[in-house]
Amino acid sequence: MGPDTVLVIKSCKNQLFLSSKRSTRHLTTDRVLNLLWFATMPPRSAEEKERRRRLHEQKKLTRERKKEKEVQEEKEKKILSKLSEKGEIVIKEGDADKCCYFLILPEDVKHLLLCYLPARDLGAITMTCRDFNFGMAQSRISHLFSRLKTTGAVDQVGKLKVALKFCENETEVREILLQALEGSGNTGRLVTKKSKQGVGVNAGDADEYISYVRFLEEALQGKSLQKIPGQLSSELPPIVNGRFASVSPEHSLCRVGGDGNRSGGGSGCASWGTGKRGQLGHGKRKDEHIPKMLHGGIGYGTRIVQVSAGGGLLRVAHTLLLTSTGRVLSCGTAQYGQLGHGYSPGKQLPDVLRPQNIEHLAHFQCVCVSAGELHSAVVTVDGDLHVWGDGFCGQLGLADKRPKLVPEQVTRGGLEDECVLSVSCGARHTLAVTEDGEVYSFGLGHFGVLGRSYTPYEYYSNNALSSLGVDVDIEREQDGLQYGGAVDNEMRQQIDLLANLTLDDNSDQCIPQVIDSLQGIQIIGVSAGHRHSVFLDARGNVYTCGDGSGGALGHGNLENQKLPMKVIFFANKGIKIMQISAGVDTTMVVSTMGEVWAFGNTKNGCIGLQSKNNYVFTPHRVEIKNESGAIVKAVDVEAGYVHSMIVNLDGSVYMCGVLDLDEMDGPGPEDSITTGSKMFPCQVPNFNIWHRLPEPKDEKKKAKKWVKYGKYELKGRSSMMAESS
């Protein structure tokens, strides 16, 4: 409104006329009031103008996006209508407005897509589409059938090239799925709102189904990934010991729990058995008679992807845990440096009662861990092998017998130029598998556990005396050693003792060497036992070597084998193996049909078998029956010294053997699983690996109030003096 504008007020049906020299406009009363308000208001500042400009641009952009979305929806409707006219897709009334077009695909196309869709991506779809859980209820059977019956991997590193045959038809798949979703007792698992609407094959419990399929893909196909923020995902080795469970002569470990926010169930860890050395990781030196989950965010803030229980017949034990970020946790006995934490500030090696990060591996992403009796080893994502612990028998592969308190890379024997796939630590030896299918062995070679020829350790006095600066001429004869020079016969015993205690040794038992007899055979998995070794090739064949006195080699006799020899029983029967485990004079394997076979020592039913001579030297099948008497199938097995563990297809866990604990803490509870001998596999009650569980919390004890005791505290000093006078 300019200076020449003249406002003429005339009442004509609530209307005003605005006149000026240039024009006359007909305005309403509201419009005139707005013009008067704008004319009298102060000018806008630069900041206000900029704010209004940005607001205008934002509104414009919102309108453009809305228009583009409408155009895109219109195009999609046209495409669907054309496909419907051709008969390729049948669109029901109201389906065109749904955001998930997967549900309106033909059944055969839907089944084909699900066969190639990993469970991880399947879970991502369910999080973005609320109708997907119920829409895929009819497609679960075919999806699960594709996981239980496969054709085998082709040209994939470390994977089997044979087919899995856990079921023959969809009827068996339906029974397996129903048992998995409804079995295992009262585990206290978390249940979503969608799952509460129904339980069964055709109900809306797809959340539980996805967790179960993730467990199966990891167990049967080795699909386990490590995800680090800002980095590409790395795949873990398909064939390893301790994927779900691990045992030592004194304690047991098993993956369980997890809330499912970051992963499916089985991301936590439970332990039980002897806890006097802190190997259970509960913060106390106390035995546990039933599985108890580890606290401290394990399984929730920290996801566990592999467990390994170390220990042997020396009454020492330790635990290794591998996380999804490639970190390694350890706890238990540190007497021989097997925890990898080094000296404490007081120059000691104290036991660790809770899992603690190995700081010397903080700059490495580890993909495989293994705990032996007195030493440990890990494999990094770059294919490097790091070892630590006791090395008196050369089991560290560092060309000497010195112990290592912190992890050190193995760079001898050509292993530094190889890409290591997995590692397995035995009592006094170590086996490492490369991506090329070769096996390197090092450590104590007695009984033939190394699977190759080796030079004996240097037990003579040359190196010991030369290291002391003694100039002595020692000649070796057939009947012994002849000492001369500055050494008299009275020092014979002391010299021999020094010779045996020297830690420098040039024997190839202390250096990694490839097993030549396995050249041309692609080995994908190994398991180092107490006095024998077991190998698995890509065709599902098993090879063993070492001590055969207990029948653990499975060759039908009790003789030792210096070189790996194929277990001909499986080859003649056409049985293909997918998982192996070597214990103390025991061996257990799982076939591609879910059958468990065992051979070796059978004392107290430690492998689920019985025999008159306490051993079987040929493979025998171990029958696993549930509460109803039906035979169930297995996916993993762990053989120990006095007991063994079997992981079944539905996620339940069975134990056989005996694990008697000390009664210093009193008798165990009524539901204890560590008392009594289990001659045949018995199910661990109310326990399932893939079930998602609430996070355990530490019990908070109420602080005790200060209480006075005795006359002096109640009456005070003055009153006591008055009474005495």
MIFIKOL-159721 format. One record per residue (C-alpha): residue number from 1; x negated, y, z negated. Coordinates in Angstrom, 1 decimal, padded with zeros to 4 digits. Each point is the difference from the previous one (the first is absolute). Layout:
N
    n      xx      yy      zz
  NUM       X       Y       Z
...
***
This chain:
725
    n      xx      yy      zz
    1   000.0   000.0   000.0
    2  -001.7   003.2   001.2
    3   000.2   003.6  -001.1
    4   002.5   000.9   002.8
    5   002.5  -002.6  -001.2
    6   003.3   001.3  -001.3
    7   002.2  -002.2  -002.1
    8   003.7   000.6   000.5
    9   002.2  -001.7  -002.5
   10   003.4  -000.9   001.2
   11   002.3  -002.5  -001.5
   12   001.4  -002.3   002.7
   13   000.7  -003.5  -001.2
   14  -003.1  -000.1  -002.2
   15  -002.3   001.1   002.9
   16  -002.5   002.8   000.4
   17  -001.2   001.8   003.0
   18  -003.7   001.0   000.3
   19  -000.7   002.9   002.4
   20  -003.3   001.4   001.3
   21  -001.2   002.1   002.8
   22  -000.7  -003.0   002.2
   23   002.8  -002.4  -000.8
   24   002.9  -000.8  -002.2
   25   000.2  -003.5  -001.5
   26   002.9  -001.7  -001.6
   27  -001.2  -001.6  -003.3
   28   001.6  -001.8  -002.9
   29  -000.4   001.2  -003.6
   30  -002.5  -002.7  -000.9
   31  -002.2   000.8   002.9
   32   000.0   003.7  -000.9
   33  -001.0  -000.8  -003.6
   34  -002.9  -002.1   001.2
   35  -001.2   002.8   002.3
   36   000.1   002.4  -002.9
   37  -001.9  -002.4  -002.2
   38  -002.7  -000.5   002.6
   39  -000.3   003.7   000.6
   40  -000.5   000.8  -003.7
   41  -002.4  -002.9  -000.8
   42  -003.8   000.7   000.0
   43  -002.2  -001.3   002.9
   44  -001.3  -003.6  -000.3
   45  -003.6  -000.6  -000.9
   46  -002.4  -002.0   002.2
   47   000.2  -003.0  -002.3
   48   003.7   000.0   000.2
   49   000.0   000.2   003.7
   50  -002.5  -002.9   000.2
   51   002.1  -002.1  -002.4
   52   003.1   000.6   002.1
   53  -001.9  -000.8   003.2
   54  -001.2  -003.4  -001.4
   55   003.5  -000.8  -001.2
   56   001.4   000.7   003.4
   57  -002.6  -002.2   001.7
   58   000.7  -002.8  -002.5
   59   003.7   000.1   000.7
   60  -000.7   000.0   003.7
   61  -002.3  -003.0  -000.3
   62   002.7  -001.9  -002.0
   63   002.6   000.7   002.6
   64  -002.4  -001.3   002.8
   65  -000.8  -003.2  -001.9
   66   003.7  -000.7  -000.7
   67   000.7   000.5   003.7
   68  -002.8  -002.4   001.0
   69   001.3  -002.6  -002.4
   70   003.4   000.2   001.5
   71  -001.4  -000.3   003.5
   72  -002.1  -003.1  -001.1
   73   003.0  -001.6  -001.6
   74   002.0   000.5   003.1
   75  -002.7  -001.6   002.1
   76  -000.1  -003.0  -002.3
   77   003.8  -000.4   000.2
   78  -000.2   000.0   003.8
   79  -002.8  -002.6   000.0
   80   001.9  -002.3  -002.3
   81   003.2   000.4   002.0
   82  -001.8  -001.0   003.2
   83  -001.6  -003.0  -001.7
   84   003.4  -001.0  -001.3
   85   001.5   000.2   003.5
   86  -002.7  -002.3   001.2
   87   000.7  -002.5  -002.8
   88  -003.5   000.2  -001.5
   89   001.2   001.4  -003.3
   90   003.4  -000.3  -001.5
   91   000.9   003.1  -001.9
   92   002.8  -000.3  -002.5
   93   002.2   002.9  -001.1
   94  -002.1   002.4  -002.2
   95  -003.4  -001.6   000.9
   96  -001.0   002.9   002.3
   97  -000.1   002.4  -003.0
   98  -002.4  -002.2  -002.0
   99  -003.6   001.0  -000.3
  100  -001.4  -003.6   000.0
  101   000.3  -001.4   003.5
  102  -001.7  -003.2  -001.1
  103   003.2  -001.3  -001.5
  104   001.9   000.1   003.4
  105  -002.6  -001.9   001.9
  106   000.9  -003.5   001.3
  107  -000.9  -002.8  -002.5
  108  -002.7  -001.5   002.2
  109  -001.7   003.4   000.5
  110   000.3   000.7  -003.7
  111  -001.6  -003.4  -000.9
  112  -002.8   000.5   002.4
  113  -000.9   003.5  -001.4
  114   000.1  -001.4  -003.6
  115  -002.5  -002.7   000.8
  116  -002.6   002.6   000.9
  117   000.9   002.4  -002.8
  118  -002.2  -000.3  -003.1
  119   001.7   000.1  -003.4
  120  -001.8   003.3  -000.8
  121   001.7   001.7   003.0
  122   003.2  -001.8  -000.8
  123   000.0   001.6  -003.5
  124  -000.6   003.5   001.6
  125   003.1  -000.4   002.1
  126   002.2  -000.9  -003.0
  127  -001.2   003.1  -001.7
  128   001.1   002.2   002.9
  129   003.3  -001.8   000.9
  130   002.5  -000.7  -002.8
  131   002.0  -002.4   002.2
  132  -003.0  -002.1   001.1
  133   000.0  -002.1  -003.2
  134   003.5  -001.3   000.7
  135  -000.3   000.0   003.8
  136  -002.9  -002.5   000.1
  137   001.6  -002.5  -002.3
  138   000.8  -002.4   002.9
  139  -003.5   000.5   001.4
  140  -002.0  -001.0  -003.0
  141   000.0  -003.7   000.8
  142  -001.6   000.4   003.4
  143  -002.4   002.5  -001.4
  144  -001.1  -002.3  -002.8
  145  -000.1  -003.0   002.4
  146  -002.6   001.9   002.1
  147  -002.2   000.3  -003.1
  148   000.3  -003.6  -001.2
  149  -000.6  -001.6   003.4
  150  -002.7   001.7   002.1
  151  -002.2  -001.0   003.0
  152  -003.3   001.0  -001.6
  153  -002.3   003.0   000.5
  154  -002.0   000.3   003.2
  155  -003.4   001.7   000.0
  156   000.5   001.7  -003.4
  157  -003.0   000.1  -002.3
  158   000.4  -002.2  -003.1
  159   003.4  -001.4   000.8
  160   001.3  -003.5   000.6
  161   000.6  -001.1   003.6
  162   002.6  -002.6  -000.9
  163   003.7   000.3  -000.4
  164   001.9   000.2  -003.3
  165   002.8  -002.5  -000.5
  166   001.7   000.8  -003.3
  167   003.5  -000.6   001.5
  168   001.6  -001.6   003.0
  169   003.4   001.8   000.3
  170   002.0   002.9  -001.2
  171   001.8  -002.2  -002.6
  172  -003.2  -000.5  -001.9
  173  -000.8   003.7   000.3
  174   003.3   000.8  -001.6
  175  -000.7  -002.3  -002.9
  176  -003.4   001.5  -000.5
  177   001.3   003.6   000.1
  178   002.8  -000.8  -002.5
  179  -002.4  -001.7  -002.4
  180  -002.5   002.9   000.2
  181   002.7   002.7  -000.6
  182   001.7  -001.8  -002.9
  183  -002.6  -002.3  -001.6
  184  -002.9   000.4  -002.5
  185   002.3   000.6  -003.0
  186   000.3   003.2  -001.9
  187  -003.2   001.9   000.9
  188   001.4   003.4  -001.0
  189  -000.4   001.3   003.5
  190   001.1   003.4   001.3
  191   003.2  -000.1   002.0
  192   001.2   002.9   002.2
  193   003.5   001.2   000.3
  194   000.4  -001.5   003.4
  195  -001.1  -003.4  -001.3
  196   002.5   000.2  -002.8
  197   002.8  -000.1   002.6
  198  -000.7  -003.6   000.8
  199  -002.6  -002.8  -000.2
  200  -000.5  -002.4   002.8
  201  -000.9  -000.4   003.6
  202   002.7   002.2   001.4
  203   000.2   002.5  -002.8
  204  -001.4   003.5  -000.2
  205  -003.3  -000.9  -001.8
  206  -002.3   000.8   002.9
  207  -002.3   001.9  -002.4
  208  -000.8  -003.3  -001.8
  209  -000.4  -001.7   003.4
  210  -002.6   002.4   001.2
  211  -002.1  -000.5  -003.1
  212   000.2  -003.8   000.6
  213  -001.0   000.3   003.6
  214  -003.0   002.1  -000.9
  215  -001.1  -002.7  -002.4
  216   000.4  -002.6   002.7
  217  -001.9   001.9   002.6
  218  -002.9   000.4  -002.4
  219   000.1  -003.6  -001.1
  220   000.4  -001.7   003.4
  221  -001.6   002.5   002.5
  222  -002.4   001.9  -002.2
  223   001.6   003.4   000.8
  224  -001.3   002.1  -002.9
  225  -001.1   003.6   000.6
  226  -001.9   002.5  -002.0
  227   001.3   003.6   000.4
  228  -002.2   002.9  -001.0
  229   001.3   003.5   000.4
  230  -001.7   001.7   003.0
  231  -001.5  -003.2   001.3
  232   001.1  -002.8   002.4
  233   001.5  -003.1  -001.6
  234  -002.4  -003.0  -000.2
  235   001.2  -003.6   000.1
  236  -001.2  -002.4  -002.7
  237  -001.5  -003.4   000.8
  238   002.9  -002.5   000.8
  239  -001.6  -003.0  -001.8
  240  -001.4   000.7  -003.5
  241   000.2  -001.6  -003.4
  242   002.0   002.0  -002.5
  243   002.6   001.5   002.4
  244   002.7  -000.5  -002.6
  245  -001.5  -002.1  -002.9
  246  -003.3  -001.0  -001.4
  247  -001.2  -002.2  -002.9
  248  -003.1  -000.6  -002.1
  249  -000.5  -002.7  -002.6
  250   001.3   002.4  -002.6
  251   002.5   002.4   001.5
  252   002.5   000.5   002.9
  253   000.8   003.1   002.1
  254   003.0   000.5   002.3
  255   001.4   003.0   001.9
  256   003.5   001.0  -001.1
  257   002.2   003.1  -000.5
  258  -000.2   003.4   001.6
  259   002.9   002.4   000.4
  260   000.2  -000.1   003.8
  261  -000.4   003.8   000.5
  262  -003.4  -000.3   001.6
  263   000.1  -003.7   000.8
  264   002.0  -003.2  -000.4
  265  -000.2  -002.2  -003.1
  266  -003.2  -001.7  -000.9
  267  -002.1   003.2  -000.4
  268  -000.6  -000.5  -003.7
  269  -001.9  -002.7  -001.9
  270   000.9  -002.4  -002.9
  271  -002.6  -002.0  -002.0
  272   000.1  -002.6  -002.7
  273  -002.3  -002.5  -001.6
  274  -003.0   000.5  -002.3
  275  -000.7   003.6  -000.7
  276  -002.8   000.0  -002.5
  277  -002.4   001.6   002.5
  278   002.4   002.6   001.3
  279   000.5  -001.7   003.4
  280   003.8   000.4  -000.2
  281  -000.3   003.8   000.2
  282   002.6   000.8  -002.7
  283  -002.3   001.9  -002.2
  284  -000.1  -002.6  -002.7
  285  -002.0  -003.2  -000.7
  286   003.2  -002.0  -000.3
  287   001.2  -003.1   001.8
  288   003.2   000.2   002.0
  289   002.2  -003.1   000.3
  290   002.3   001.5   002.7
  291  -000.6   002.3   003.0
  292  -000.4   003.6  -001.1
  293  -000.2   002.9   002.4
  294  -003.0   002.4  -000.2
  295   000.8   003.5  -001.1
  296  -001.6   003.3   001.0
  297   001.9   000.5   003.2
  298  -001.2  -003.1   001.7
  299   002.6  -001.0   002.6
  300   001.6   003.5   000.0
  301  -002.6   002.7   000.3
  302  -002.7  -002.5   001.0
  303   001.0  -002.8   002.4
  304  -001.8  -003.4  -000.3
  305  -000.6  -002.0   003.2
  306  -002.4  -002.7  -001.2
  307  -001.0  -001.6  -003.3
  308  -002.9  -002.1  -001.0
  309  -000.6  -001.9  -003.3
  310  -003.7  -000.8  -000.7
  311  -001.5  -002.3  -002.6
  312  -001.2  -003.5  -000.5
  313  -001.1  -002.5  -002.6
  314  -002.1   002.5  -002.0
  315   002.9   001.5  -001.8
  316  -000.2   003.3   001.8
  317   002.6   001.5   002.3
  318   000.7   003.2   001.9
  319   002.6   001.5   002.3
  320  -000.2   001.9   003.3
  321   002.9   001.9   001.5
  322   000.1   001.6   003.5
  323   002.3   003.0   000.5
  324   001.7   001.2   003.2
  325  -002.4   003.0   000.2
  326  -003.1  -002.3   000.1
  327  -001.0   000.6  -003.7
  328  -001.2  -002.9  -002.2
  329   001.0  -000.4  -003.6
  330  -001.7  -002.4  -002.4
  331   000.4  -001.1  -003.6
  332  -001.2  -002.9  -002.3
  333  -003.5  -001.2  -000.9
  334  -002.9   002.3   001.0
  335  -002.8  -002.1  -001.6
  336  -001.6  -000.9   003.4
  337   001.0   003.2   001.8
  338   002.8  -001.6   001.9
  339   002.3   003.0  -000.5
  340  -002.2   002.4   002.0
  341   000.2   002.9  -002.5
  342  -003.6   000.0  -001.0
  343  -001.3   000.9  -003.4
  344   002.0   001.9  -002.5
  345  -001.4   003.2  -001.6
  346  -001.4  -002.1  -002.8
  347  -001.9  -002.2   002.5
  348   002.4  -002.9  -000.5
  349   002.3  -002.2   002.0
  350   003.3   000.2  -001.9
  351   003.1  -001.9   001.0
  352   002.7   002.0   001.8
  353   003.5  -000.6  -001.4
  354   002.0   001.9   002.7
  355  -000.6   000.1   003.8
  356  -002.5   002.7   000.8
  357  -001.1   001.5   003.3
  358  -003.5  -001.1   001.2
  359  -001.4   003.5   000.6
  360  -002.9  -001.3   002.1
  361   002.5  -001.1   002.6
  362   001.9   003.3   000.0
  363  -001.4   001.0   003.4
  364   000.9  -003.3   001.7
  365   003.3  -001.3   001.1
  366   000.1  -003.7  -000.9
  367   002.2  -002.6   001.7
  368  -000.9  -003.2  -001.8
  369  -001.1  -000.9  -003.5
  370  -001.2  -003.3  -001.6
  371  -001.0  -000.8  -003.6
  372  -002.3  -002.9  -000.7
  373  -001.1  -001.5  -003.2
  374  -002.7   002.6  -000.9
  375   000.0   002.2   003.2
  376   002.3   002.0   002.2
  377   000.2   001.1   003.6
  378   002.0   002.4   002.2
  379   000.3   000.6   003.8
  380   000.4   003.6   001.2
  381   002.1   001.2   003.0
  382  -003.3   000.4   002.0
  383  -000.8  -003.7  -000.5
  384  -002.8   000.4  -002.6
  385  -000.4  -002.4  -002.9
  386  -000.7   001.3  -003.5
  387  -000.8  -002.2  -003.0
  388  -000.9   000.3  -003.6
  389  -000.3  -002.1  -003.2
  390  -002.3  -002.9  -000.9
  391  -002.3  -001.1   002.7
  392  -002.2  -002.6  -001.6
  393   001.0  -002.6   002.6
  394  -000.3   002.3   002.9
  395   003.8   000.4   000.4
  396  -000.3   003.8   000.6
  397  -002.0  -000.6   003.2
  398  -002.5   002.8  -000.8
  399  -003.1  -002.1   000.5
  400  -000.7  -000.3  -003.8
  401   001.6  -001.3  -003.2
  402   000.4   003.3  -001.7
  403   003.4   001.0  -001.4
  404   001.7   003.2   001.3
  405   002.1   002.0  -002.3
  406   001.5   002.2   002.8
  407   001.0  -000.9   003.6
  408  -002.7  -000.3   002.5
  409   000.3  -000.7   003.8
  410  -001.4  -003.2   001.4
  411  -002.5   000.8   002.7
  412  -001.9  -003.2   000.4
  413   000.3  -003.0   002.3
  414   001.5   001.9   002.9
  415   003.2   000.7  -001.9
  416  -000.5   003.7   000.2
  417   000.6  -000.1   003.7
  418   003.2  -002.1  -000.3
  419   003.5   001.1  -000.7
  420   001.2  -002.0  -003.0
  421   003.7  -000.9   000.0
  422   000.4  -001.6  -003.5
  423  -002.1  -001.4  -002.9
  424   000.5  -002.7  -002.6
  425  -002.1  -000.4  -003.2
  426  -000.4  -003.4  -001.6
  427  -001.8  -001.0  -003.2
  428  -003.6   000.4   001.3
  429   000.4   000.7   003.7
  430   001.7   002.4   002.4
  431   001.6  -000.4   003.4
  432   000.6   002.8   002.5
  433   002.0  -000.1   003.3
  434  -000.7   002.3   002.9
  435   002.4   001.3   002.6
  436  -001.8  -002.3   002.6
  437   001.1  -003.0  -002.0
  438  -003.5  -000.8  -001.5
  439  -000.6  -000.9  -003.6
  440  -002.9   001.2  -002.1
  441  -000.9  -001.9  -003.3
  442  -002.4   000.8  -002.8
  443  -000.6  -001.1  -003.6
  444  -000.6  -003.3  -001.8
  445  -000.1  -002.7   002.7
  446   000.3  -003.0  -002.2
  447   002.5  -002.7   001.1
  448   000.1   001.6   003.5
  449   002.3   002.9  -000.8
  450  -001.8   002.3   002.4
  451   000.8  -002.3   003.0
  452  -003.5   000.4   001.4
  453  -003.6  -001.0  -000.7
  454  -002.0   002.2  -002.4
  455  -003.4   000.4  -001.6
  456  -000.3  -000.8  -003.7
  457  -000.5   002.7  -002.6
  458  -003.6   000.9  -000.9
  459  -000.5  -001.5  -003.4
  460  -003.8   000.2   000.1
  461  -002.4   002.2  -001.9
  462  -001.7   001.9   002.9
  463   002.3   003.0   000.1
  464   000.5   000.1  -003.8
  465  -003.7   000.1  -000.8
  466  -000.9   002.4   002.8
  467   002.6   002.4  -001.2
  468  -001.8  -000.1  -003.4
  469  -003.4   000.7   001.5
  470  -001.5  -003.4  -000.8
  471  -002.5  -001.3   002.6
  472   000.7  -003.8   000.0
  473  -000.4  -002.7   002.6
  474   002.9  -002.3   000.0
  475   000.2  -003.0   002.2
  476   003.0  -002.2   000.5
  477  -000.4  -003.8   000.1
  478   002.4  -002.8   000.2
  479   000.0  -000.8  -003.7
  480   000.4   003.6  -001.1
  481  -002.0   003.3  -000.3
  482  -003.7   000.3  -000.7
  483  -000.9   003.2  -001.9
  484  -003.5   001.4   000.0
  485  -001.9   003.3  -000.3
  486   000.9   002.1  -002.9
  487   002.9  -002.2  -001.0
  488  -000.4  -003.0  -002.3
  489   002.3  -002.9  -000.5
  490   001.5   001.4  -003.2
  491   001.8   002.7   002.1
  492   001.7  -002.5   002.3
  493   003.5   000.3  -001.6
  494  -000.2   003.8  -000.3
  495  -001.0   000.2   003.7
  496   002.8  -002.2   001.1
  497   002.4   002.0  -002.0
  498  -001.2   003.2   001.6
  499   000.2  -001.5   003.4
  500   003.7  -001.0  -000.6
  501   000.9   003.5  -001.3
  502  -001.4   002.0   002.9
  503   002.8   001.8   001.9
  504  -002.0   000.4   003.3
  505   000.8  -002.9   002.4
  506  -000.5  -000.4   003.7
  507   002.4  -003.0   000.3
  508   002.7   000.5   002.7
  509   002.6  -000.9  -002.7
  510  -000.4   003.6  -001.1
  511   000.5   001.3   003.6
  512   003.2  -000.2   002.1
  513  -000.3  -002.6   002.7
  514   002.5  -001.0   002.7
  515   001.4  -003.6  -000.2
  516  -001.3  -001.4   003.3
  517   002.2  -003.1  -000.1
  518   003.1   002.3   000.4
  519  -001.2   001.7   003.1
  520   002.6   000.0   002.7
  521   002.8  -000.3  -002.5
  522   001.9   003.2  -000.8
  523   000.3   000.0  -003.8
  524   002.7   002.4  -001.4
  525   000.0  -000.9  -003.7
  526  -002.3  -001.4  -002.7
  527   000.4  -001.0  -003.6
  528  -003.0  -000.5  -002.3
  529   000.7  -002.4  -002.9
  530  -002.1  -001.1  -002.9
  531  -002.1  -002.6   001.8
  532   001.5  -000.2   003.5
  533   001.1   002.3   002.8
  534   003.1  -000.1   002.3
  535   000.3   001.6   003.5
  536   003.0   000.7   002.2
  537  -000.2   000.5   003.8
  538   002.4   001.9   002.3
  539   001.6  -003.3   001.2
  540   001.0  -001.0  -003.6
  541  -002.7  -002.6  -000.6
  542  -001.7  -000.4  -003.4
  543  -003.7  -000.6  -000.6
  544  -001.7  -000.8  -003.4
  545  -003.4  -000.5  -001.4
  546  -001.7  -000.3  -003.4
  547   000.5  -002.3  -002.9
  548   002.4  -002.9   000.7
  549  -000.2  -001.8  -003.4
  550   003.5   001.2  -000.9
  551   001.6  -000.6   003.4
  552   000.3   003.8   000.7
  553  -001.3  -000.4   003.6
  554   002.9  -002.2   001.2
  555  -002.1  -002.3   002.2
  556   001.2  -003.2  -001.7
  557  -003.2  -000.6  -002.0
  558  -001.9   001.5  -003.0
  559  -003.2   000.9   002.0
  560  -001.6   003.4   000.2
  561   000.0   001.8   003.4
  562  -003.0   002.2   000.8
  563   001.7   001.4   003.2
  564   003.7   001.0   000.6
  565   002.0  -002.9   001.1
  566   003.6   000.1   001.3
  567   002.7  -001.5  -002.1
  568   001.1  -002.6   002.5
  569   003.2  -000.8  -001.9
  570   001.7   003.2   001.1
  571  -001.3  -000.4   003.6
  572   001.4  -003.5   000.3
  573   003.4   001.0  -001.4
  574   000.2   003.1   002.1
  575   000.3   002.2  -003.1
  576  -001.1   003.6   000.4
  577  -001.2   002.0  -003.0
  578   000.6   003.7  -000.6
  579  -001.4   000.6  -003.5
  580  -002.8  -001.6  -002.1
  581  -001.3   000.1  -003.5
  582  -002.9  -001.7  -001.7
  583  -000.1  -000.4  -003.8
  584  -002.2  -002.0  -002.4
  585  -000.2  -003.4   001.7
  586   003.5   000.6   001.5
  587   001.3   001.2   003.4
  588   003.5   001.1   000.9
  589   001.3   001.2   003.4
  590   003.3   001.2   001.6
  591   001.1  -001.3   003.4
  592   001.7   002.1   002.7
  593   003.2  -001.9  -001.0
  594  -000.1   001.2  -003.6
  595  -001.3  -003.3  -001.4
  596  -002.6  -000.1  -002.8
  597  -002.8  -002.5   000.1
  598  -002.6  -000.7  -002.7
  599  -002.9  -002.2  -000.7
  600  -002.7  -000.3  -002.7
  601   000.2  -000.1  -003.7
  602   003.6  -000.8  -001.3
  603  -000.7   000.1  -003.8
  604   003.0   001.4  -001.9
  605   001.8   000.6   003.3
  606  -002.2   003.0   000.9
  607   000.9  -000.3   003.7
  608   003.6  -001.4  -000.5
  609  -001.1  -003.6   000.6
  610  -000.5  -003.0  -002.2
  611  -002.4  -003.0   000.5
  612  -001.5  -002.8  -002.0
  613  -003.6   001.1   000.6
  614   000.7   003.7  -000.6
  615  -000.9   000.8   003.6
  616   001.2  -000.4   003.6
  617  -002.5   000.2   002.8
  618   002.4   000.3   002.9
  619   002.7   002.8   000.4
  620   003.3  -000.7  -001.7
  621   003.1   002.0   000.3
  622   001.2   002.0  -003.1
  623   003.8   000.0  -000.2
  624   001.5   003.3  -001.3
  625   003.6  -000.2  -001.2
  626   002.2   002.7  -001.3
  627   002.6  -000.3  -002.8
  628   002.5  -001.7   002.3
  629  -002.5  -002.6   001.1
  630  -000.5   001.4   003.6
  631  -003.5   000.1   001.4
  632  -001.2   003.6   000.6
  633  -002.8   001.2   002.3
  634  -003.1   001.9  -001.0
  635  -001.9   002.9   001.6
  636  -003.1   000.3  -002.3
  637  -001.9  -002.2  -002.5
  638  -002.8   000.6  -002.5
  639  -002.0  -002.9  -001.5
  640  -001.8   000.4  -003.3
  641  -001.7  -002.2  -002.6
  642   002.8  -001.1  -002.3
  643   003.0   001.5   001.8
  644   001.2   001.2   003.4
  645   002.6   002.4   001.4
  646   002.3  -000.3   003.0
  647   001.9   002.9   001.6
  648   003.2  -001.1   001.7
  649   001.8   001.3   003.0
  650   002.7   001.7  -002.1
  651  -002.6   001.9  -002.1
  652   000.2  -002.3  -003.1
  653  -003.2  -001.3  -001.6
  654  -000.6  -003.6  -001.2
  655  -002.8  -001.2  -002.3
  656  -001.5  -003.4  -000.6
  657  -002.6  -001.2  -002.5
  658  -000.7   001.3  -003.5
  659  -001.3   003.3  -001.4
  660  -000.2  -000.5  -003.7
  661  -000.8   003.1  -002.0
  662  -001.7   000.5  -003.3
  663   002.5   000.0  -002.9
  664  -001.9   002.8  -001.9
  665   002.8   002.4   000.8
  666   002.7  -002.5  -001.1
  667   002.1  -002.3   002.1
  668   001.5   001.2   003.3
  669   003.6   000.9   000.5
  670   002.6  -002.5   001.0
  671  -000.1   001.1   003.7
  672  -003.8  -000.3   000.2
  673  -001.3  -001.4   003.3
  674  -003.5  -000.6  -001.3
  675   000.7  -002.9  -002.4
  676   000.4  -003.6   000.9
  677  -001.2  -001.9   003.0
  678   002.0   000.5   003.3
  679  -000.7  -003.1   002.0
  680   002.1   001.2   002.8
  681   000.7   003.6   001.3
  682   002.3   001.9  -002.3
  683   001.6   003.3   000.8
  684  -001.0   003.1  -002.0
  685   003.3   001.1  -001.4
  686   001.5   003.4   000.9
  687  -002.9   001.0   002.2
  688  -000.1   001.0   003.7
  689  -002.8   001.7   001.9
  690   002.0   002.3   002.3
  691   002.7   001.1  -002.4
  692  -000.2   003.7  -000.9
  693  -000.2   000.6  -003.7
  694   000.2   003.1  -002.3
  695  -003.3   001.4  -001.0
  696  -001.1  -001.4  -003.4
  697  -000.7   002.5  -002.7
  698  -002.4  -000.2  -003.0
  699   001.8  -000.3  -003.3
  700  -000.3   003.1  -002.0
  701  -000.5  -000.7  -003.7
  702   001.4   002.4  -002.5
  703  -002.7   001.7  -002.1
  704   000.0  -001.1  -003.6
  705   000.6   002.6  -002.6
  706  -002.6   000.5  -002.7
  707   000.9  -001.9  -003.1
  708  -001.6   000.5  -003.4
  709  -001.2  -003.0  -001.9
  710  -001.0  -000.4  -003.7
  711   000.3   002.2  -003.0
  712  -002.7   002.5   001.0
  713   001.8   000.9   003.3
  714   003.4   000.3  -001.7
  715  -000.8   001.9  -003.1
  716  -003.1   001.9   000.9
  717  -003.3   000.5  -001.8
  718   001.3   002.3  -002.7
  719   002.7  -002.4  -001.1
  720  -002.4  -002.9  -000.1
  721  -002.4   001.9  -002.2
  722   002.8   001.1  -002.3
  723   001.1  -003.7  -000.5
  724  -003.6  -001.2  -000.6
  725  -000.5   002.7  -002.8
***
